[in-house]
């Protein structure tokens, strides 16, 4: 791979072309500031998962009179940020708008390192996944929008090469901190097969229509966990119930439970769930009017991530911003589902605007030849690795370890065992081999993904160990009681590890909540 490659200079660099990244880039472009986007994805690879029918889990009708704001506070288990962050925007054709604004998008580029000089970011370094040529992008500010870390678990809705924790690694290596990486939303209805879609969530409409969960004894096991609400209980409770059934030997042969609709009239299923019926026939040749769907709790959304300031999503590093799953969310340990859209649309716009304003006010530029050379040297070292350890096998080992020791239900003994196991995997990672073939430089990307996965796993385990209480999706079986008075956040860096920080008080009743003074966000 030649050291010569591509160089670009721009005011704002957005790393990641998902919805958050594009929305931030659009905001920058609309302010008249130069912006460019780099992404691993090829130009024809859109992030939409058309078969997944998103549906609200928590019904606001269950709590009439208090509205969405108090739902957010309640469902966050009061680990939400005390400030009110609201707003609405339409989820529209972001790709079309980006093209209309002529935003440059560099496809199939893998960013290996952010370039930092004296605590200030000045760009990014990476390589082309197809031909290996290097990319050096100088920028006054950088927005990280490369997703979260849900792919460090075995069962996940994340796409194969995404959400490996890359954003967390890039940020922490640049000098930023993480916040609450142990908080992850587990969807209870992830598919177990085929491999190409394993972990993808089944529409929650299935339980709204009347679907029931069964173990391998044919028992409707939710009676043991929430007899009043059964399958209509909250996501965290249903995921924990399924996990316990599997853990205690009452799961399916493949390690799942059964979501059964066969007791319902076939016409009801075909009318209410036509897309799910069609997709299950396509994926598994399974007729859901007659046969149950095998499901397993699946890591769906990173609630924690890079520490950012809520008002503008800036980080500890001057000029570095983060948004989407890359950043910790303002919605706590178990957010109301619709808040994911709030974070996507409103926070991405806020972030883009802040990055543009930061770049526009700079009076000089930061550059460091030493930082650029260090990034190049690191890439050369990884590329030349010729050890015996298989990168993909080590990635799978991390995913199995995290599922076993830091999944839906956690405890101190398991977390400590996970940390010990991770030490062993990290030692093996020092002896990996990277192999470039006719298919391109994807194995080099896997090597960096492994580094990211190990870092994200360590941060998650250490913070999960330190958070000695149960809140939302963080369930400690050795600390099962939810201590509502305990409100702390977990901060993590490579230098300090995990440490607890108290949170300010938060209003818990509608009367105490601040008014929406700016509906536009």
N, C-alpha and C positions, 0 to 999 in steps of 0.2 A: 504494500500500500504506500503510495507516494505521500511524502509530507506536503507536497503542493496540493492545493484543493481550491475551495471556494471561500471568498471573503465578502462580507457584507457589513455595512454600517447602517444603523437605523436609530431612531430616538427611543422606541419601545420595542422590545422583543417579547413575544408571547410564545411560551413553550407549551405546546399542546393544542390540538384542533378540535377538541370536544366542544360541547355547547358552551361551557364556561369560558374556554379560551377564545372561541370565536366571538362571543358576546363582548368580552373585554376588548378584543382587537377592534371590533366595530365601534365601540365607544371611543377608543383612541383616535381612529380614523375620522370619526365625525367631529372631533374637536380640531381637526386640521394638523395633528401631529403625526409624523411618519411612524409607521408600525409594520412589523413583519411577523409572520408566524412560522415556527418550525414544528414538524410533527413526524412521528414514526410512520403514520398511516400513509398508504399510497393514495393517489388522488381520487380513486373510485371507491374508497372504503369509508362509508359513512358510519357513524356510531350508533344509529338507530337499531333497536331490536324490535322489529315490527310485530312479532308474534306475542311479545309480552304485553298483556293487557294490564296496565297499572290501574289499581283501584284503591280507594281510601280504606285503610284498616280501621282507624278510629272514627267512629261516627259522631259528628258534633251533635246529632239529635239525642245522643245518650246523655248529654249534659246541657239541656236547653237553658238558654238565658245567659250563659257566660261567654259564649262566642269563641272564636278561634284563638284569641290571645291567651285566654286562660287554659284552653286545651294545650297550647304550646307549653305553658308553664307546668301544667300537671304532668303531661307525658314526658317532659324532659327530666322528671324526678328532681326538679328544682336545681339541676346542675346547669341550667341555661345561663347565658350572660344576662346580667341584671338590666342592661340597656334594652330598649325596644328597637328591633330592626324589622321594619315592615316595608311593603311595596309590592307592586304588581306590574307585570309586563306580559306581553303575549309571547308564547313560545312559537316563533314563526320560522321562516325559511332563512336561517342564519347563513347558510352557505351561499345562497343567492345574494344576500345583502353584502357579504364579504366580497363576492365577485363584482357586484355593482360598484363597490368602493375601491376596487382594484387593489385589495390588500395582498401583498406578496405572500405566498405560502410555499415553503420549502418542504416537499414531501419526502418520505422515507429517510429522514435524518434523525439519528439517535444522539441525544445530548449526553455526553459523559461527565461534564463538569461545568459549573458556573465559574466565571472568571471574576476574581475579587482582588481589589487593591486597597489595603488599609481600611478594611471594613466596608468598602463600597463596591457594589457589583458593577461590572462594565461590559458584560456580555456572556457568551457561552461558547463552548467548544464541543465538537462532536464529529460524527462520521456518517457517510452514506451507507445505508444498509445493503445497497445493491452492488456498488463498485468499490466501496471502502474509502473513497476520497474524503478528505477532511473538510470540515466546515468551521470557520471562525467568524463569529458574528459579534461585532462591537455594538453596544447599545448603552444608552444612558440609564435605562431602567429595564428590568426583566419581570415578567409576570409568569409564575409557575402555575400551570393548569393541566398537569399531567396525571391527574387522578390520585387515588388513595392507595391503600395497601391491602385490599380485600383478597388479592390473589396469594397471600401468604398462608391461606387456609386451603385445605383439600377441596372442600365444596364451596364454590363461589360463583357469583353471577358475572364476574369480570371476564372480559375477553382474554384470549390466551396470552397475548404479549403486553397486557396493560394492567394497571393497578398493582404492580409488583413492589411498590414502595419507592420507586425512583424519585418521586418528588421529595419524599422525606430525606433520602440520602443526599440529593443535590443541595437541599436547603441546609442540612446540618453540616455538611462538609464546607459550606460557604460561611458558616458561623451562626446560623439561625437555631432556634429552639423548637421543640415539638410540644404540643399540648394534647393531653388525653388520648394518646394513640391506642390505649386499651379499650376505648369505647367504639364498638362496631355493631352495626345493625345486622342481625341474623334473620333472614326471612325463613319461616318454617316450612315452606313448600317448594324446595328446590328439587329439580329432576335428578335422578340417579343415573340415567342413561338417555341416549347414547353419549359417548365421550365428547362429541362435538358440541353438545348442549347441556352436559351434566352441570348441575348447579344453577341453571337458569330457573327463575321463580315461575311457578304456576300462578295464573291469575287468581287473586284473592276473591274474585267473584264466585269461585268454586265453593267456598265455604258459605258465602252469603246465600247462594242458591239452596244450600242444604247439604253440602258435602260433609262427611264425617271422617274422623281419623280413627284407624284401627291398627292394633298391633298384630303380631303373628299368632295370637290366640283368638283373634276375632273380637277382642274387647274394644269398646269405645273408651279409650283410656283417659280422655280428658275429664272423666268423672273424678279421677284421683287428684286433679290439679286445679280445676275451676269448675265445679259442678253447676254453678249458677249460669255461667256464660258458655261453657263447653268450647267448641271450636271458634266461637265468636269472641273469645278472650283476646287480650292484647297480644301482639306479635311476640314479645319477650317471653310471656308465659307459655304460649303454644310451642315456641321453639325449644324452651327448656323441657317441656313435657315430652316432646318427641325425642329429644336427646336422652332423657332419663330412661325412656322405654328401650331405646337402642342399647344404651350402656348396660342396662340390667338384663339384657338377653331376650327382650321381647320384640326386637326389631325383625325386619325381613332378612333373608339370607344375604342380601347385598348391603345390609346395614342401613335400612330405611324403615319407614312406616308407610301405611296405606291411606291415601286420600280417596274415599269411596263415594261415588255418585250413583252407583247402580241401583240403589233402592228408589231413586226418583223416577217419575215418568220420563220415558225417553224423549218425548216431545218437549218437556221442560228443559232438559239438558241441551237439546238441539237449538231451542229458541233462545235460551239465556247464555249459552256458552258455545256459540257456533265456531268461533276461531279456535278455542281450546280443543274442541272435538276434532276439527280438521287437522290441527297441528299434531295432536297425539297420534292420529292415524298416520301422518306423514313420518313422524320421528320414530315411533315404536310399533306401528301397525296395531295400535291399541284403541279399542272402541270404549270410550269412557262411559257409555250408557250401559255397558255390561261388565266391564272390568275396572278395578281400582288402579290409581296412579301411584307408583312408588315414589315417595318424596323423602327429603332429608333437609334439616336446617342448613342454610347456605349463607355465607358471608356476602352481604349485599351492598353495604354502604359504610364508608369510613366516617364516623362522627367526630373523631379527633384527627389531628394532622399538624401541619406547620403552625406554630404560634403566630398569630397576626393581630394587629390592632383592629378592633371591630369597626372603627369609623372609616378606615380606608384600606384595610387588608395589607398594610405594610408590615414588614418583619423586623427582626433585630438587625438585619443587614441593610444599610442605606441603599435605596434604589431597587430592592427586591420585594416583590409582592407575591401573594399566593391566593388562589381562589378555587372554588369547587371542592371536590373531595381532597384536593391537596392541602387545603387549609382546615383548621379545626372549625367546626360549625358553631353558630351562636345558639343552637337549639338543645344542647344538653345530652343526657344519657339515653333518652329514648324519645326522639322528636315525633311530633305529629307528622304523618307521611307527606301531607301537602307542602310542608316547609321545605322539602328538597327543591321544589320549584322556586320558592322564594330565594333560596341560596343561589340557585342557578342564575336566575334572571336579574335580581336586584343587586346581589353582591358582585356579580361579574361586571355590571355596569359601573358600580361604585369603584371597583378596583381599576378598571380601565381608565376612568376619569382621573383617579389619583395618580396612576402611573404617568399619564399624559401631563398632568400639572407638575409633577416632580421633574420630568424631563425638560419641560418648558422653562422652568425657573433656574436650571443649572447655568452657571457662568463659565464653567470649564469642564474638561473631560478627564476621566480617570483611565489610565492605561498602565499595564505592567507586563513587560516582556517576560519577566521571570514567571509570572502566573501562567502565561500562555505556554511557555516552554515546559512548565510542570505538567500541564494538562496533556501536552503532546508526549512527554516522557511516560506518563502513566498509561496512555493508550498503547504506546509501543510495548511497554512491559506486559500488559494484559494480552496483547495480540501475539506476543512471542511465547506465551505460556505453553509448555509441552509436557505437563505432568500426566499422571495416570488417572486422575479423578474426572469423572464425567459431570459436566456442569448441570445438565438437565436432571440427572439422578440426585444431585445434591439439592437442587431446587425442590424436587419431590419430597426429599427427606425433611426439609424445613416445613413443607405444607402438612405432612403427616404429623410432625412434631407439634405444630401449632394447633391442629385439630384435636390432638389427644390431650394436650396440656393447657391450652388457652382458648378453647372453643366456647361453646354456649355456657357450660358450667365449669368453674375454676376453683382451685383451692391451693393453699400454700405448698403442700407437698408436690402437687402436679406442676406448679409453676417453677419450683426449684429444679425439678427433674427436667423440665423443658430448657431451663437455662444451662444446665449441665450438658444436655444433649446438643444444644446450640453451640457450645464451646467446641465440642467434638467436630461438628459440621464445619465450623469456621476454620479449624485446624486442617481439615481435609481440603477446604477451598484454597489453601495455600499451594496445593499441588494439582491444580486443574490443568487440563489441556484445552486449547482453543483451536478449532479446525475450520479453516475457510475452504469452501467448496464452490462448485458451479452455481449453487443456489444463492450465493452472496455471503454477507458478513453477519448473518443472524446469530451464529455461535458466539461472536464477539459481543453482541448485544446480550446474549444469555449470561455471559460472564459478568457483565455489569449488573444485570438483573439479579444475579445471585448475590452480589455485594449489597444491592439494595434490599433484597429480601431478608438477608441476615440482619442488617441494621434495623429494619422495621420490626422484625420479630423480637430482637433484643429490647428495643424500646417498649414494645407492647408487653412483653413478659415482665420487665422491670417495673413498669407502671401498674400492671395488674397485680403484682406482688405488693406494691406499696398501697394500693387502694383497698383497704381492709373493710369494705362494706359492700352491700348489694345495692345497685342502682340501675334500673332499666335493664339494658342488655348486658351489663357487667354483673354476673351472678357469682358470688363467692359462696360455695357450699359450706365453708368453714366460718363464714360471716353472713348467714342468710337473712338476718333482719335488716330491713331498710331503715337506716338512721336518718330520718328527715332533717334532723338538726345539723347533720354533718354535711357541710358544703365546701368541698375542696376541689381544686383542679390539680392535675398532675403535669408537671413540666419536666422535659427530658432534653438533655444534650449529651454529646459524646464525652464531654469533660466531667460533668457532674452526675450523670445517670438520672434516676428518677427522684424528684422531690415534690413534696406536697406544698400547695399554696392555698390559703383560705380565700373563699370567694365572698364578695359583699352580699348583703341580704337582697332578696328578690321579692317583689310583691306577689302574693298568692291568691288574692281575690280580685274580681273585676274592678271593685271600687279603688283598689290600690294601684291599678295598672295605669301607666301614662297614656294619654290620649294619642291617637294617630294624627299628628299635626301635619304630616307630609305624606299623603297617600301615594305619591309618586316615588317615594323612597329617598 
